[in-house]
Amino acid sequence: MTKQNVGIIGYGAWAQRIVPTIKKLCNINFIANSTIDYKILNLDVDWVIVLTSNETHFSIVKYLLNKGINVICEKPLTTSFKQSEYLYNLAKNKKAKLYVSDVEFYKYKKIKILNNNNIIRSKKNNLQKGNLLFRLAYHDFYLLRKHLNSTKIDKIRISQMNDMRLKFNFYSKDKKFNFSYSVNALINKHKINNRNLLKFKTDPLTKMFKAIFKKKVDFQRNKLDTLFASKIIYKLNKYGIK
């Protein structure tokens, strides 16, 4: 595979963890941290990877797409369903590729869906407080899109909500989905109906970037997953979960 030329915007803690993986797969032409104005960079690259904070994604990705540049954006694409939808329409109009990180998809194992489903995810030694919907639950929404899409959500019940823990249930006609998230937990955990999603043979981040650079990804599937996760979060926001 011919190495792609990429640029990176954002160099915080998460970016510093994944840049070594990107370096193995492609040529990095530039890394722009928060002190560099990305608008003055030479954007003659195959892709720009956006790894900045959530609230900056919309303006940065919009700028890049308007220039016809292919973009890989860290999840979530934006914090608004309407803004995310706008960016996908812009990408189509500008004939640019847009892919939102869905690394959990690349560790995906077949999940058996039951009448009563339990989704549990915890992170240990994570002192950063923040939005647990975007940080953790977002992944499960796109992993379960086809199953959640197939059942109308009749009721949402919140059983616990604070900076460190979040529990809620989706009720449908014949299925129930129980979601539980926490940070500063004793162990890292990610299970869907007791299927351990933390065990995988190949590094999912490497698999994702390889697939994108080889254009062996389903861009339409990624778009549907991204918009669905955004729509579910919007629905939860209306129930008071922020």
C-alpha positions as CSV (number, residue, x, y, z in Angstrom):
1,M,0.0,0.0,0.0
2,T,1.3,3.4,-1.0
3,K,1.7,5.5,2.2
4,Q,-0.9,8.3,2.5
5,N,0.2,11.8,3.4
6,V,-1.8,13.1,6.3
7,G,-2.0,16.1,8.6
8,I,-3.1,16.1,12.2
9,I,-5.0,18.9,14.0
10,G,-5.0,18.5,17.7
11,Y,-2.2,17.1,19.9
12,G,-3.7,16.5,23.3
13,A,-3.5,13.4,25.5
14,W,-5.6,11.2,23.2
15,A,-3.8,12.4,20.1
16,Q,-0.4,11.6,21.6
17,R,-1.5,8.1,22.3
18,I,-2.6,7.4,18.7
19,V,-0.1,9.4,16.7
20,P,2.5,6.5,16.9
21,T,0.0,4.2,15.3
22,I,-0.7,6.7,12.5
23,K,3.1,7.2,12.0
24,K,3.5,3.5,11.2
25,L,0.8,3.6,8.5
26,C,1.4,6.9,6.7
27,N,3.5,10.0,6.3
28,I,2.6,12.8,8.7
29,N,3.1,16.2,7.0
30,F,2.2,18.3,10.0
31,I,0.8,18.2,13.5
32,A,-1.0,21.4,14.5
33,N,-1.5,21.8,18.3
34,S,-3.7,24.4,19.9
35,T,-1.0,27.1,19.4
36,I,-1.0,26.8,15.6
37,D,-3.5,28.3,13.3
38,Y,-4.6,25.4,11.1
39,K,-5.8,27.8,8.4
40,I,-2.3,28.8,7.5
41,L,-1.1,25.2,7.1
42,N,-0.2,23.6,3.7
43,L,-3.2,21.3,3.4
44,D,-1.9,19.4,0.3
45,V,-2.4,16.0,1.9
46,D,-4.6,13.0,1.3
47,W,-6.3,13.2,4.7
48,V,-6.5,15.5,7.7
49,I,-7.2,13.8,11.0
50,V,-9.0,16.0,13.5
51,L,-8.2,15.1,17.2
52,T,-9.3,18.3,18.9
53,S,-11.9,18.8,21.6
54,N,-15.6,18.0,20.8
55,E,-16.8,21.5,20.6
56,T,-14.2,22.5,18.0
57,H,-15.0,19.7,15.5
58,F,-17.7,21.4,13.6
59,S,-15.8,24.6,12.6
60,I,-12.6,22.7,11.8
61,V,-14.2,19.9,9.8
62,K,-16.4,22.5,8.0
63,Y,-13.3,24.5,7.0
64,L,-11.5,21.4,5.7
65,L,-14.5,20.0,3.7
66,N,-15.1,23.4,2.1
67,K,-11.5,23.0,0.7
68,G,-12.4,19.5,-0.6
69,I,-10.1,17.8,1.9
70,N,-10.8,14.2,3.1
71,V,-11.3,14.2,6.9
72,I,-11.1,11.6,9.6
73,C,-12.6,13.0,12.8
74,E,-12.4,11.7,16.3
75,K,-15.9,10.9,17.7
76,P,-18.3,12.6,18.1
77,L,-18.3,14.4,14.8
78,T,-20.2,17.2,16.5
79,T,-22.3,17.6,19.7
80,S,-25.4,18.3,17.5
81,F,-27.3,16.1,15.2
82,K,-28.1,19.0,12.8
83,Q,-24.4,20.0,12.6
84,S,-23.3,16.4,11.9
85,E,-25.9,16.1,9.2
86,Y,-24.8,19.4,7.7
87,L,-21.2,18.2,7.5
88,Y,-22.1,15.0,5.7
89,N,-24.1,17.0,3.2
90,L,-21.2,19.3,2.8
91,A,-18.8,16.4,2.2
92,K,-21.1,15.0,-0.5
93,N,-21.3,18.4,-2.2
94,K,-17.6,18.9,-2.1
95,K,-16.9,15.3,-3.1
96,A,-14.7,14.8,-0.1
97,K,-14.5,11.7,2.2
98,L,-15.7,12.0,5.8
99,Y,-15.1,9.3,8.3
100,V,-15.8,9.4,12.1
101,S,-13.7,7.2,14.4
102,D,-15.6,4.1,15.2
103,V,-12.7,2.0,16.7
104,E,-15.1,-0.2,18.7
105,F,-16.5,-1.5,15.4
106,Y,-13.0,-3.0,14.7
107,K,-13.1,-5.1,17.9
108,Y,-16.7,-6.1,17.3
109,K,-17.7,-9.6,18.1
110,K,-21.1,-11.1,17.4
111,I,-23.5,-9.9,20.1
112,K,-26.6,-11.9,21.0
113,I,-29.6,-9.6,21.5
114,L,-32.0,-10.7,24.2
115,N,-35.3,-9.5,25.5
116,N,-33.4,-8.0,28.5
117,N,-30.0,-6.6,27.4
118,N,-27.2,-5.4,29.7
119,I,-24.5,-3.0,28.5
120,I,-21.8,-2.2,31.0
121,R,-18.7,0.0,30.5
122,S,-16.3,1.3,33.1
123,K,-12.9,3.1,33.1
124,K,-10.5,3.0,36.0
125,N,-8.1,5.7,37.2
126,N,-9.8,8.2,34.9
127,L,-9.9,11.4,37.0
128,Q,-11.3,13.5,34.2
129,K,-15.0,14.3,34.6
130,G,-17.0,14.8,31.5
131,N,-20.0,13.8,29.4
132,L,-20.3,10.1,29.8
133,L,-22.7,10.0,26.8
134,F,-20.1,11.1,24.3
135,R,-17.1,9.5,26.1
136,L,-18.5,6.1,26.6
137,A,-22.1,5.5,25.6
138,Y,-21.6,6.8,22.1
139,H,-19.7,3.7,21.2
140,D,-22.5,1.3,22.2
141,F,-25.1,3.3,20.3
142,Y,-23.3,2.8,17.0
143,L,-22.5,-0.8,17.8
144,L,-26.1,-1.6,18.6
145,R,-27.7,0.7,15.9
146,K,-29.3,-2.1,13.9
147,H,-30.9,-3.6,17.1
148,L,-32.0,-0.3,18.5
149,N,-33.2,0.9,15.2
150,S,-35.4,-2.2,14.8
151,T,-37.4,-1.4,18.0
152,K,-39.2,1.8,18.7
153,I,-38.1,3.3,22.0
154,D,-41.2,3.8,24.0
155,K,-39.7,4.9,27.3
156,I,-36.4,6.0,28.8
157,R,-35.8,5.7,32.5
158,I,-32.8,7.3,34.2
159,S,-31.8,5.5,37.4
160,Q,-28.5,7.2,38.2
161,M,-26.8,10.3,36.9
162,N,-23.8,12.3,38.1
163,D,-20.2,13.2,36.9
164,M,-18.9,9.7,37.6
165,R,-21.8,7.3,37.0
166,L,-24.7,7.1,34.5
167,K,-27.4,4.4,34.4
168,F,-30.5,4.4,32.1
169,N,-32.8,2.0,30.4
170,F,-34.5,2.0,27.0
171,Y,-37.8,0.2,26.9
172,S,-39.5,-1.0,23.8
173,K,-42.4,-3.2,23.0
174,D,-40.5,-6.4,23.4
175,K,-37.0,-5.5,24.5
176,K,-35.2,-3.7,27.2
177,F,-31.7,-2.2,27.0
178,N,-29.9,-1.5,30.4
179,F,-26.9,0.9,30.1
180,S,-24.4,1.4,32.9
181,Y,-21.3,3.7,32.7
182,S,-18.8,4.8,35.2
183,V,-15.3,6.4,35.5
184,N,-12.8,6.1,38.4
185,A,-13.9,2.4,38.6
186,L,-11.9,-0.4,40.1
187,I,-11.4,-2.1,36.7
188,N,-11.8,-1.4,33.0
189,K,-14.8,-3.3,31.7
190,H,-16.9,-3.4,28.5
191,K,-19.6,-6.0,28.2
192,I,-22.7,-6.5,26.2
193,N,-24.8,-9.4,27.5
194,N,-21.6,-10.8,29.1
195,R,-19.7,-10.7,25.8
196,N,-16.3,-9.2,26.8
197,L,-15.4,-6.6,24.2
198,L,-12.0,-5.8,25.8
199,K,-10.5,-9.0,24.3
200,F,-9.3,-8.8,20.7
201,K,-6.5,-10.3,18.7
202,T,-5.5,-7.3,16.5
203,D,-5.2,-3.7,17.6
204,P,-8.5,-2.1,16.5
205,L,-7.0,1.3,16.0
206,T,-4.5,0.0,13.4
207,K,-7.3,-2.0,11.7
208,M,-9.5,1.1,11.4
209,F,-6.8,3.4,10.0
210,K,-5.6,0.7,7.6
211,A,-9.1,0.2,6.3
212,I,-9.7,3.9,5.9
213,F,-6.4,4.5,4.0
214,K,-7.1,1.6,1.7
215,K,-10.7,2.8,1.3
216,K,-12.0,-0.5,2.3
217,V,-14.5,1.0,4.8
218,D,-18.2,1.4,4.4
219,F,-18.5,5.2,4.4
220,Q,-22.3,4.9,4.3
221,R,-22.4,2.6,7.3
222,N,-20.2,4.9,9.2
223,K,-22.4,7.9,8.3
224,L,-25.5,6.0,9.5
225,D,-23.8,4.9,12.7
226,T,-22.6,8.5,13.5
227,L,-25.9,10.1,12.8
228,F,-27.8,7.5,14.8
229,A,-25.6,7.8,17.9
230,S,-26.0,11.6,17.6
231,K,-29.8,11.3,17.4
232,I,-30.0,9.0,20.4
233,I,-27.9,11.4,22.5
234,Y,-30.2,14.2,21.4
235,K,-33.1,12.1,22.6
236,L,-31.4,11.5,25.9
237,N,-30.6,15.1,26.4
238,K,-34.4,15.8,26.3
239,Y,-34.7,13.5,29.2
240,G,-32.2,15.5,31.2
241,I,-29.0,13.6,30.5
242,K,-26.3,16.0,29.4
